[in-house]
Amino acid sequence: MYPINLDINGQPCLVIGGGRVAERKVRGLLAEKGAVTVIAPSLTPGLEELAAAKALTLHCRTYEDGDEKPFFLILCATDDRALNERVAAAARREGKLLNVCDVPDLCNFTLPSIVRQGDLELTISTNGQAPALSRWLRRHLEKRFDERWSRGLTMLSRIRQEARTSLPTSKDRQDFWRQALTDDIVELIEKDDLLQAESRLSAHLAVWERKTHET
């Protein structure tokens, strides 16, 4: 598997199925601003609420050949193996991105478990071999990577913007981060001592600014 982060903002996404798994997938797509269509003869109450709120487009029926054509990404969340295989064959013909939930042999991509804190995302994948392990690891990591890391990321982003302005080349910036972002700085972030971490990084950056201006 080749891991990527996929921008689905405004992209047409199809979810086939109306159960609890389908609802979870729909909510994930909507959170990333995908334009979601659901095809299912029946829905969970949660999906009914989303449809009533016009958060998605709904077709209350079973999948029909050709339904996949307009879509960028397809998630199939049904327990019907024959239907899943039809959708998979059609998606392959059309060159679509397809995930069939819990059936990795029919997918051309798998979905990782995600630990998310603001803009920080940690993804865990077993390449579809042991989803239960991915879920266990996610719960374990969620306990460690709490809001401190999101705040730390925001601080690092500020320093990065300053470095982009003050250091003239990408090599200078890469060398700065390799030397400045030490274990000590990360430990300060973990302790939520962001003032001290930012102060030290700013001091490192000032040294690098002088070095680049002198050469």
N, C-alpha and C positions, 0 to 999 in steps of 0.2 A: 504494500500500500504506500502511496505517495501522499503524505499529509499536506493539506492546504487549509487556509481560512478563506471561506467563500463569502463574497459580498453579494447578498441577495436583496439589497435595498431596491424596492420597486420591481423586482423580477417576478414573473408569473410562476407560482408554485402550486402544484396539485397534490392534494392528500386524498387517497382512496381509502375509505373506511370511516366509520363514525363512532367508534368505541373509545374507551379510555386512553388507549395507546395513541389513537389518532388525535384525540384532543390534546394530549401532551405534545405531540409533534406540531400541531397547528399553533399552539401557544408559543412554542419555540420559534417557529417561522415568523409569526406576527411580532415577536419581541425584536427580531432583526429586520423588521419593516418589509418582509416579503408580501407580495400581493397573492393572497391565498384563495384557492378554490377547493371546495370539498365535494366529493362525489360519494354518496352513501344513501342507502334506503332508509336508514334510521340513525339518530344522533343521540349522544349523551346530552343531559340537560345543559352542561357547560357549552357544548358546541351550538345548541339551540340558542342560547343567550348571545353568543358571538354572532351568529347569523342574524338574529333579530336586531342586533346593534349595527349591522352592516359592516362588521369587521372583516367579513369574508364573503365570498360568493358561494352559494350553495345550489347543488343539483341533487334533489332527493330521488335518486335512482341508483341502479347498479352501473358499474363501468361498462362502456361500449367501445368497441374498436375505433380508434381515431381520437378518443378523448385526450390522449397524451400529447397530441401534435402541437398545441399552442404553448406548451409549458417548458420552462427552463429547467425545472427540477421537479422530480416526482417522488413522493413518499407513499408506499403502499402498506397500509396497516390493517390487513384483514387476516382471518384464519382460513381462508379458502385457497388451498394450494393451487388448484387449477386456475383460479382467477389471477393469483400472483404470477404464475408462469405466463399467462397471456399478456399481462401488463409488462413483465420483464422482456418478453420477446418483442413486443411493440416498441418498448423504450430502446432496446438495442438497435432495431431497424432505423429508428429516428435519431439515434445518437444522443439520447437524453441522459441526464444524470438521474440515477434511480437507486433508491434504498427500499428494500423490502424488509420490514421489521422482523428481526429474529430469523431471517433466512439468508445468511451471508452468501450462499452460492448463487443467489439470484441478483445480488447487488453489484453495481460497479463502483460504489463507495459505501463506507460504513460511517456511522455517527459516533463520535467519541462521547464519553461522559465529560461534563464541563464543571469546573469550579470557577465561578465568576465573582470578582470583587471590583466593581467599577469597570475600568478599562483593562484590568488584569484578568486574563483567562488562562487557566491551566486545563489542558485536555488530556484525557486518558483513553487509550485504545488498546484492545486486545485483538484487533483485526477481525472482530466478529466471533472470536473463538470462545470467549468467556465473559459475556456482558455482566454477569453477576459480580465478577471480580472488579470490573470497571466501576460498578456502582459502589462496592465496598471501599475502594480506593478513593472515590470522590468524597464519600462521607468522612473518611479519615482526613483527607486534605482540607476539607471545609473547616474542620476544627482548628487547623493550624493557620491557614491563610485567610484571616478575617479582615476586618476593615482597615487594620493597620497597613496592610500591603497596598490597598487602594490609595490611601493617603500618601504612602511612600512613593508610589508610581507618579502621583500628581507632582510631588516635589522633584523627582528625577526629571520629569518632563520640563519643568521650569529651567533646571540647570541645562538640559539639552538645548533648549531654545537659546539660552545665553551662549552656549558653546558654539552653536551654529552661526551666531552673529560675530563672536569674537575670535574664533579660530578659523584661519583662512582656507584650509583644505580638509577633505574628508579623511585623509591619513592623519592629520593633526588631531582631528576629533576622535578617531578610532584609538589612537595612541593614548590620548587623554583618558578615555573611559577605561581602557585596559589597566591603566595604572591607578586611576582615582577610585573606581568602584571596587573597593577591597572588601574582604570579609568583615572588617571592623565597621564599615559603613552599612553593610547589610544587617549586621547585628543591631546597630542603632535603629534601623528601620523596624526590625522585629520588636525592639523594646519600645517603639513608638516615640523615640526621641528624635523627632524630625528636625528640630531646630539645630541640634548638634550635628546631625548628618549633613544638613544643607550647609551649615557653616564650614565644615571640613571640605565639602565638595567645592564650595565657592573659593576657598583658599587654594585648593589644587588648581582650579581653573585660572585664578589670577597668576599663579606661577607659570602655567602653560602659555598664557597670553604674553607674558614677558619674554619667554623663550622664543616664541614664534616671531615676535617683533624684533628680537635681537639677531635672528638668523636671516 
